[in-house]
Amino acid sequence: MARPNFVFILIDDMGWRDLGCYQSGFYETPSIDRLAAEGMTFTDAYASCPVCSPTRASVLTGRYPATVGITNYIPGAARGKLLSVPYFHALPRAEKTMAAALRENGYRTWHVGKWHLGGGESLPQKHGFDVNVGGCEWGHPHKGYFSPWQIPGLADAPAGTYLTDHLTDRAVDLIRHAAGEPFFLNMWFYSVHTPIQAKPEYVRRFADKARRTGLDQAVALVDGEHFPCEHKKEQRVRRRIIQSDPAYAAMIWSLDENVGRLLKAIDETGQAGNTVVIFTSDNGGLSSAEGSPTCNAPLAEGKGWMYDGGTREPLIVKWPGRIAAGGSCSVPVTSTDFYPTLLEMAGLDPMPEQHCDGVSILPLLAGGPALERAAIYWHYPHYSNQGGTPGCSMRMGDYKLIEFFEDGHVELYDLRRDIGEAHDLARAMPELAARMQRMLADWRASVRAKVPQRNPAWAPQAVLSAER
């Protein structure tokens, strides 16, 4: 059998509940819902970080962000009670990405869309990709989603062209000219990252829906506590408690439309039967700052937080004839697992010295009940722009432990019974909490994870005065 093609679709800032097949009641995603019906849907899939650049590095390297040395979005830095910790502001050239591994074994490799792992000598073409369309050091389209977007390395299209459409045009062209060679398309959309901009006719569609359903009259945003970081300490966290933003819904509609175009191109070129399609996101939905366009409920919080709203993601995998259609899997998996999975799917030898933190999920895709892994880990020693504070966490079975670095306290949750992380069990189950905290500390030491130090210039009185 010929080696399969790979289409890896990574959405920026899409939350776990942002799809129809993940029970969104407001957003509409018929193309992605069809993809889910034709493949396997994961209920407990995770990004390796609650912000973007670290997860992207993990996907490409098979390593946790702390192992790679990229633990924050590039070039983010913030201080509060704690100082920021240093990290790489570009994907190190020494890392051998899964694109490089596939290219060495006869694959054509294409990157289309957001990169955000450094510029210059760290661009996609320096990390195993034959083609780079739109990948640069930018984390979002600074000039907006309508051309001229002035993205480095991506020529502007006719004025008014929507970026999501244009990137799909380029990807479809690559698929149609693949010339029978196996390919790896790394389709990393800029959507649905801010700025929240969509086609006016699509915004009207969802504004009408909000009016018909009464959502336009519902309380959607609630102000909370002041931000814990210095640069935003006079602002309050603003949480969205329902999905009702027409512009965000319209962005998702456009995104879904373009995923449908990609799948149609694969069908029309006769490659659907031998193409693996993977669909996921790089962190949780933006729900507590910067306009708070979505809500991740019943998960707690969102992008930039250590709770599951910051890291649990949609994940759909389709491989006709190899993965049963309509399946669902509740085994926890994470970003590091894609590298060894793709190698195994391609019939290639594993590279455990490289993808050292990942495991192949092919046994799950074949219907297996479990993986040989004790736990999944996260390390985010930074203040986020969304209200989250520095911390570290792990999931072992159904239990999740979070350690917060500002004061060292831990929280323990049973995610199977408490998906919203509302009932802290640390005091009720002290032995389990202590055991998991020791495991977490041992893991941090094993990967030489950096822990933030106290900020000697921290002025809590400034925050108190802001509260008044």
C-alpha positions as CSV (number, residue, x, y, z in Angstrom):
1,M,0.0,0.0,0.0
2,A,1.2,3.5,-0.9
3,R,2.3,5.7,2.0
4,P,-0.5,8.0,3.0
5,N,-0.7,11.7,2.5
6,F,-1.1,13.8,5.6
7,V,-3.2,17.0,5.9
8,F,-2.7,18.4,9.4
9,I,-5.2,21.2,10.1
10,L,-4.3,23.4,13.1
11,I,-6.7,26.1,14.1
12,D,-5.5,29.1,16.1
13,D,-7.4,29.7,19.4
14,M,-10.3,27.4,18.6
15,G,-12.0,26.2,21.8
16,W,-13.1,22.7,22.7
17,R,-16.8,23.6,22.3
18,D,-16.5,25.7,19.2
19,L,-17.8,23.1,16.7
20,G,-21.2,21.6,16.1
21,C,-19.8,18.1,16.6
22,Y,-18.6,19.2,20.0
23,Q,-22.1,20.5,21.0
24,S,-21.8,24.2,20.2
25,G,-25.4,25.5,20.1
26,F,-24.6,28.7,18.2
27,Y,-21.7,28.1,15.8
28,E,-22.3,26.1,12.6
29,T,-19.7,23.8,11.2
30,P,-21.2,21.3,8.7
31,S,-18.0,20.5,6.9
32,I,-16.1,19.7,10.1
33,D,-19.0,17.8,11.4
34,R,-18.9,15.6,8.4
35,L,-15.2,15.1,8.9
36,A,-16.0,13.9,12.5
37,A,-18.7,11.6,11.2
38,E,-16.2,10.0,8.8
39,G,-13.4,9.6,11.3
40,M,-12.7,9.4,15.1
41,T,-13.4,12.2,17.5
42,F,-11.4,12.6,20.7
43,T,-13.1,14.0,23.8
44,D,-10.0,14.4,26.0
45,A,-7.4,15.7,23.5
46,Y,-5.0,18.4,24.8
47,A,-2.8,21.1,23.5
48,S,0.6,21.0,25.3
49,C,0.3,24.7,26.4
50,P,-2.5,27.2,26.9
51,V,-0.9,29.6,24.4
52,C,0.2,29.1,20.8
53,S,3.9,29.0,20.1
54,P,4.8,26.3,22.7
55,T,2.0,24.0,21.3
56,R,3.2,24.5,17.7
57,A,6.7,23.6,18.8
58,S,5.4,20.5,20.5
59,V,3.4,19.4,17.4
60,L,6.5,19.6,15.2
61,T,9.1,18.1,17.6
62,G,7.2,15.6,19.7
63,R,8.5,17.3,22.8
64,Y,6.9,19.2,25.6
65,P,7.4,22.9,25.6
66,A,9.6,22.7,28.6
67,T,11.8,20.1,26.8
68,V,12.0,22.3,23.6
69,G,12.6,25.4,25.7
70,I,9.7,27.4,24.2
71,T,7.3,27.9,27.1
72,N,5.5,31.1,26.1
73,Y,4.1,32.7,23.0
74,I,6.8,34.5,21.0
75,P,7.9,37.1,22.2
76,G,5.7,37.4,25.2
77,A,6.9,38.4,28.6
78,A,5.0,39.7,31.7
79,R,5.7,40.2,35.4
80,G,3.5,40.2,38.5
81,K,4.4,38.7,41.9
82,L,6.8,36.6,39.9
83,L,9.3,37.4,37.2
84,S,9.2,36.1,33.7
85,V,11.5,33.1,32.9
86,P,13.7,33.0,29.8
87,Y,12.8,30.8,26.8
88,F,13.8,30.4,23.2
89,H,12.1,33.0,20.9
90,A,12.5,30.7,17.8
91,L,12.4,27.0,17.2
92,P,16.0,25.8,17.6
93,R,17.6,24.6,14.4
94,A,18.8,21.5,16.2
95,E,15.3,20.2,16.5
96,K,14.4,17.7,13.8
97,T,10.8,18.3,12.9
98,M,8.3,15.7,11.7
99,A,8.4,17.6,8.4
100,A,12.1,17.0,8.1
101,A,11.7,13.4,8.9
102,L,8.9,12.9,6.3
103,R,10.9,14.8,3.7
104,E,13.9,12.6,4.2
105,N,11.6,9.7,3.4
106,G,10.2,10.9,0.1
107,Y,7.4,13.2,1.2
108,R,6.7,16.6,-0.3
109,T,6.3,19.0,2.6
110,W,4.2,22.2,2.5
111,H,3.5,24.7,5.2
112,V,0.5,27.0,4.7
113,G,-0.6,29.7,7.2
114,K,0.6,30.8,10.6
115,W,4.0,29.8,11.9
116,H,4.9,32.0,14.9
117,L,8.1,30.0,15.7
118,G,10.6,32.7,14.7
119,G,11.7,34.3,11.5
120,G,14.9,34.3,9.4
121,E,16.8,31.1,10.0
122,S,13.8,29.6,11.9
123,L,11.2,29.9,9.2
124,P,9.4,26.7,7.9
125,Q,11.8,26.3,5.0
126,K,14.6,25.9,7.5
127,H,12.7,23.2,9.4
128,G,11.9,20.7,6.7
129,F,9.3,22.3,4.5
130,D,9.8,22.5,0.7
131,V,7.2,25.3,0.5
132,N,6.2,28.0,2.9
133,V,3.0,30.0,2.2
134,G,2.3,32.7,4.8
135,G,4.4,31.4,7.6
136,C,6.4,34.1,9.4
137,E,7.3,35.3,12.9
138,W,3.8,37.0,13.3
139,G,1.3,35.5,15.7
140,H,-1.7,37.0,13.9
141,P,-2.5,39.1,10.9
142,H,-1.5,42.6,12.2
143,K,-3.2,44.4,9.4
144,G,-6.4,42.3,9.6
145,Y,-7.9,39.4,7.6
146,F,-8.8,41.4,4.5
147,S,-6.1,42.1,1.9
148,P,-3.8,44.0,1.9
149,W,-2.7,42.1,5.0
150,Q,1.1,42.7,4.4
151,I,2.1,39.4,6.0
152,P,5.9,38.9,5.5
153,G,6.5,36.4,2.7
154,L,2.9,36.4,1.5
155,A,2.0,38.6,-1.4
156,D,-1.2,40.6,-1.0
157,A,-4.2,39.4,-3.0
158,P,-6.8,41.8,-4.6
159,A,-8.1,44.3,-2.1
160,G,-10.7,42.8,0.2
161,T,-9.7,39.1,-0.3
162,Y,-10.3,37.2,2.9
163,L,-7.1,35.6,4.3
164,T,-8.7,32.3,5.2
165,D,-10.0,31.9,1.6
166,H,-6.6,32.9,0.1
167,L,-4.6,30.4,2.2
168,T,-7.0,27.7,1.2
169,D,-6.7,28.6,-2.5
170,R,-2.9,28.1,-2.2
171,A,-3.3,24.8,-0.4
172,V,-5.8,23.5,-2.9
173,D,-3.4,24.4,-5.7
174,L,-0.6,22.4,-4.0
175,I,-2.9,19.4,-3.6
176,R,-4.0,19.5,-7.3
177,H,-0.4,19.5,-8.4
178,A,1.0,16.9,-6.1
179,A,1.9,14.7,-9.1
180,G,1.3,11.4,-7.3
181,E,4.0,11.9,-4.7
182,P,3.1,11.5,-1.0
183,F,2.7,14.9,0.7
184,F,2.5,16.4,4.1
185,L,0.3,19.6,4.1
186,N,0.8,21.5,7.4
187,M,-2.4,23.7,7.1
188,W,-2.1,26.1,10.0
189,F,-4.9,28.7,9.7
190,Y,-4.5,32.2,11.2
191,S,-8.2,31.9,12.2
192,V,-9.8,32.3,14.7
193,H,-7.2,34.5,16.4
194,T,-7.9,38.1,16.9
195,P,-8.6,40.5,15.3
196,I,-12.2,39.1,15.1
197,Q,-13.0,40.0,11.5
198,A,-15.4,38.2,9.2
199,K,-17.2,38.7,5.9
200,P,-20.1,41.2,6.6
201,E,-22.7,38.9,5.1
202,Y,-21.7,36.1,7.4
203,V,-21.8,38.4,10.4
204,R,-25.3,39.4,9.4
205,R,-26.3,35.7,9.2
206,F,-25.3,35.1,12.8
207,A,-26.6,38.4,14.1
208,D,-30.0,37.3,12.7
209,K,-29.6,33.9,14.4
210,A,-28.8,35.6,17.7
211,R,-31.9,37.7,17.4
212,R,-34.1,34.7,16.5
213,T,-32.8,32.7,19.5
214,G,-32.8,35.6,21.9
215,L,-29.1,35.4,22.5
216,D,-28.7,39.0,21.6
217,Q,-30.7,39.9,24.8
218,A,-28.8,37.5,27.1
219,V,-26.0,38.6,29.4
220,A,-22.8,37.4,27.7
221,L,-19.9,39.2,29.4
222,V,-19.1,39.4,33.1
223,D,-16.4,41.5,34.7
224,G,-14.2,39.7,37.3
225,E,-11.0,40.3,39.2
226,H,-8.1,42.6,38.2
227,F,-5.4,41.0,36.1
228,P,-2.5,39.7,38.1
229,C,0.2,40.9,35.7
230,E,1.8,44.4,36.0
231,H,1.0,45.6,32.5
232,K,-2.7,45.0,32.8
233,K,-3.2,45.4,36.6
234,E,-5.7,48.2,36.1
235,Q,-7.9,46.1,33.8
236,R,-10.4,43.5,34.9
237,V,-10.8,40.0,33.5
238,R,-13.9,39.9,31.4
239,R,-15.4,36.4,31.0
240,R,-17.8,35.4,28.3
241,I,-20.4,33.0,29.7
242,I,-22.3,32.1,26.5
243,Q,-21.5,31.6,22.9
244,S,-23.2,34.5,21.1
245,D,-20.7,36.7,19.3
246,P,-21.9,36.9,15.6
247,A,-18.5,38.0,14.3
248,Y,-16.7,35.1,15.9
249,A,-19.4,32.7,14.7
250,A,-18.9,34.1,11.2
251,M,-15.2,33.5,11.4
252,I,-15.8,29.9,12.3
253,W,-18.3,29.6,9.4
254,S,-15.7,30.8,7.0
255,L,-13.2,28.4,8.5
256,D,-15.6,25.5,8.1
257,E,-16.3,26.5,4.6
258,N,-12.6,26.4,3.7
259,V,-12.0,23.1,5.5
260,G,-14.8,21.8,3.2
261,R,-12.9,23.1,0.2
262,L,-9.7,21.3,1.3
263,L,-11.6,18.0,1.7
264,K,-13.3,18.5,-1.6
265,A,-10.0,19.0,-3.4
266,I,-8.7,15.8,-1.9
267,D,-11.8,13.9,-3.1
268,E,-11.6,15.4,-6.6
269,T,-8.0,14.4,-7.0
270,G,-8.8,10.8,-6.1
271,Q,-6.6,10.9,-3.0
272,A,-9.2,10.7,-0.3
273,G,-8.8,7.0,0.3
274,N,-5.1,7.4,1.0
275,T,-5.1,10.7,2.9
276,V,-5.0,11.1,6.7
277,V,-6.7,14.2,7.8
278,I,-6.0,15.6,11.3
279,F,-8.0,18.5,12.7
280,T,-7.2,20.2,16.1
281,S,-6.3,23.5,17.8
282,D,-3.2,25.1,19.5
283,N,-4.9,26.2,22.7
284,G,-8.3,26.9,24.3
285,G,-10.8,29.5,23.1
286,L,-10.2,33.2,24.0
287,S,-12.8,33.7,26.7
288,S,-11.5,36.1,29.3
289,A,-9.8,39.0,27.6
290,E,-9.2,40.9,24.3
291,G,-12.9,41.0,23.5
292,S,-13.6,37.5,25.0
293,P,-15.2,36.3,21.7
294,T,-16.1,32.7,22.8
295,C,-17.1,30.6,25.8
296,N,-15.6,27.2,26.6
297,A,-18.2,26.1,29.2
298,P,-18.6,23.6,30.7
299,L,-14.8,23.7,30.8
300,A,-13.3,26.2,33.2
301,E,-11.6,29.4,31.8
302,G,-9.8,29.4,28.4
303,K,-6.7,30.5,26.5
304,G,-3.9,31.5,28.9
305,W,-5.2,29.4,31.9
306,M,-4.0,26.1,33.4
307,Y,-7.6,24.9,33.6
308,D,-9.0,22.6,30.9
309,G,-10.6,25.5,29.0
310,G,-7.1,26.6,28.2
311,T,-5.8,23.3,26.9
312,R,-8.5,20.8,26.0
313,E,-9.1,20.8,22.3
314,P,-11.2,19.3,19.5
315,L,-9.4,16.5,17.7
316,I,-10.7,14.6,14.7
317,V,-8.7,12.1,12.8
318,K,-9.9,10.5,9.5
319,W,-8.1,7.7,7.6
320,P,-10.5,5.8,5.3
321,G,-10.3,2.1,5.6
322,R,-8.1,2.3,8.7
323,I,-10.1,4.3,11.2
324,A,-13.7,3.3,11.7
325,A,-16.1,6.1,10.9
326,G,-18.1,7.8,13.7
327,G,-15.9,6.6,16.5
328,S,-15.1,8.4,19.7
329,C,-12.2,8.1,22.1
330,S,-11.9,9.4,25.7
331,V,-8.3,8.5,26.3
332,P,-6.2,11.6,27.0
333,V,-3.8,12.5,24.2
334,T,-1.7,15.6,23.5
335,S,0.3,17.6,21.0
336,T,3.5,15.6,21.4
337,D,1.8,12.5,20.1
338,F,1.4,13.6,16.5
339,Y,5.0,13.1,15.4
340,P,5.4,9.4,16.4
341,T,1.8,8.7,15.1
342,L,2.6,10.1,11.6
343,L,5.8,8.2,11.5
344,E,4.0,4.9,12.3
345,M,1.2,5.7,9.8
346,A,3.9,6.2,7.1
347,G,5.5,2.9,8.0
348,L,8.7,4.7,9.2
349,D,10.8,3.8,12.2
350,P,10.2,5.8,15.4
351,M,12.7,8.4,16.5
352,P,12.4,8.3,20.3
353,E,15.5,10.4,20.8
354,Q,13.6,13.2,19.0
355,H,9.8,12.8,19.8
356,C,10.8,11.8,23.4
357,D,7.6,13.1,25.0
358,G,5.1,11.7,22.6
359,V,3.5,8.3,22.0
360,S,1.8,7.0,18.9
361,I,-2.0,7.1,19.2
362,L,-2.4,4.6,16.3
363,P,-3.5,1.9,18.8
364,L,-6.4,4.2,19.8
365,L,-7.3,4.9,16.2
366,A,-7.5,1.2,15.6
367,G,-10.0,0.9,18.4
368,G,-7.6,0.1,21.3
369,P,-8.7,1.0,24.9
370,A,-5.6,2.7,26.3
371,L,-2.0,3.9,25.8
372,E,1.1,2.9,27.8
373,R,1.6,6.3,29.5
374,A,1.3,7.2,33.1
375,A,0.5,10.9,32.8
376,I,0.5,14.0,30.6
377,Y,2.3,17.2,31.8
378,W,2.0,20.9,31.2
379,H,4.4,23.7,32.2
380,Y,3.5,27.3,31.7
381,P,5.7,29.5,34.0
382,H,4.3,32.8,32.7
383,Y,1.6,35.3,33.2
384,S,-0.8,35.2,30.3
385,N,-2.5,38.1,28.6
386,Q,-5.8,36.5,29.5
387,G,-5.6,36.4,33.3
388,G,-3.8,33.1,34.0
389,T,-0.9,32.9,36.5
390,P,2.3,30.9,36.2
391,G,1.8,27.2,36.9
392,C,2.4,23.5,36.1
393,S,0.0,20.7,35.9
394,M,-0.5,17.0,35.1
395,R,-3.2,14.6,34.3
396,M,-3.1,11.0,35.5
397,G,-6.1,8.9,34.5
398,D,-9.1,11.0,35.4
399,Y,-7.3,13.1,37.9
400,K,-5.7,16.5,37.2
401,L,-3.4,18.4,39.6
402,I,-2.4,22.0,39.1
403,E,0.4,23.7,41.0
404,F,0.4,27.5,41.1
405,F,3.8,29.1,41.4
406,E,2.7,32.4,43.0
407,D,2.0,30.7,46.4
408,G,2.7,27.0,45.7
409,H,-0.8,25.8,46.4
410,V,-2.2,22.8,44.5
411,E,-5.6,22.0,43.2
412,L,-6.9,18.5,42.4
413,Y,-9.8,17.6,40.2
414,D,-11.6,14.4,39.1
415,L,-12.3,15.4,35.5
416,R,-14.6,12.5,34.8
417,R,-17.0,13.6,37.5
418,D,-16.1,17.3,37.5
419,I,-15.4,18.5,34.0
420,G,-15.6,22.1,35.0
421,E,-12.9,21.8,37.7
422,A,-15.3,23.3,40.3
423,H,-14.6,21.0,43.2
424,D,-11.0,21.0,44.5
425,L,-10.2,17.6,46.1
426,A,-6.7,18.4,47.3
427,R,-7.8,18.5,51.0
428,A,-10.2,15.6,50.7
429,M,-7.5,13.4,49.0
430,P,-4.2,14.6,50.4
431,E,-2.3,11.4,49.7
432,L,-3.1,11.4,46.0
433,A,-2.4,15.2,45.8
434,A,1.0,14.7,47.5
435,R,1.9,11.8,45.2
436,M,0.9,13.7,42.0
437,Q,2.8,16.8,43.2
438,R,5.9,14.7,43.7
439,M,5.5,13.2,40.2
440,L,5.1,16.8,38.9
441,A,8.3,18.0,40.6
442,D,10.2,14.9,39.4
443,W,9.1,15.6,35.8
444,R,10.0,19.3,36.0
445,A,13.5,18.3,37.2
446,S,13.9,15.7,34.4
447,V,13.2,18.2,31.7
448,R,15.0,21.1,33.5
449,A,11.9,23.2,33.5
450,K,12.4,26.8,34.6
451,V,10.4,28.0,37.6
452,P,9.8,31.8,38.0
453,Q,11.4,33.7,40.8
454,R,9.9,36.4,43.1
455,N,9.7,39.9,41.6
456,P,11.5,42.2,44.1
457,A,9.8,45.2,42.5
458,W,6.3,43.8,43.0
459,A,4.1,46.5,44.5
460,P,0.9,45.0,45.8
461,Q,-0.3,48.4,47.0
462,A,-0.6,49.4,43.3
463,V,-3.1,46.6,42.8
464,L,-5.0,47.5,46.0
465,S,-5.3,51.1,44.9
466,A,-6.5,50.0,41.5
467,E,-9.1,47.8,43.3
468,R,-10.4,50.9,45.0
